[in-house]
Amino acid sequence: MEIKDKVVVVTGAASGIGRALAERFAAAGAKCVVCADLNGAGAEATAQRIAGVGMAVNVAVEDEIAALIDKVEAEIGPIDLFCSNAGILSIGGVEVPNEEWQRIWEVNVMSHVWAARHMVPRMTERGGGYLLNTASAAGLLNQVGSAPYGVTKHAAVGLAEWLALTYGDQGIKVSVLCPQAVRSEMTRGHEEGVAALDGMLEPEPVAEACLRAIEEETFLVLPHPQVLEYMRMKTADYDRWIGGMRKLNRQFGGDVAGKR
């Protein structure tokens, strides 16, 4: 899909990958880029940089996602590309409190579900559309030091796969972004963490990789190409892969570098 003259929505657009996506889509000639974020002022600041539209949206609330979609389609036009990008990180394992597990589940998984729930019927009715979901390399591998992050990102990848195989015949295109460490507020203070072993990318090349994937209608977006080899190692010998991950766990303990 070409971005030129398209209406695009990006959640988590106040900073990091979300801001870079909004800027890159605007530079590619999008008709309008709607920048949504829990940080409304940050979303508006991004929008002002690209002559877009900023909105304060809590993606952990389905009604707010539905209202965002309704407003954009009523006032700007049909949404061609919805980028469900917002995400959060929780440190810890199974001892993390239920409330925190629920919060990260809603942001990292259910926000994708709700976006698809309200976008797919509209898109299929008009012959197609595009969903870009930001997951993580943790959704293909796992995350040392954070069970909630690893689990929810696995679920996000699984949902993207399901959407692609279920609605592809109805014109719905899906890409899922799975980077390792990307410089952002989430990775601040974790520049030497386990996820940064292959280098910490700036948000801009990640956004460029997403644009290329959308243009080529490629499902899996891997700004860190090493992730593909790690996936192959994992599936070739699961026990050996787990052994390697245990070594990383011993080395890094609970120190993680988030993916945005």
Secondary structure, DSSP 8 states (H G I E B T S, - for coil): ---TT-EEEEESTTSHHHHHHHHHHHHTT-SEEEEEESSHHHHHHHHHHHT-EEEE--TTSHHHHHHHHHHHHHHT---SEEEE-------BSTTS-HHHHHHHHIIIIIHHHHHHHHHHHHHHHTT-EEEEEE--GGGTS--TTBHHHHHHHHHHHHHHHHHHHHHGGGTEEEEEE--S-BSSTTTTT-TTSGGGTT--B-HHHHHHHHHHHHHHT-SEE-SSTHHHHHHHHHHH-HHHHHHHHHHHHHHHTT------
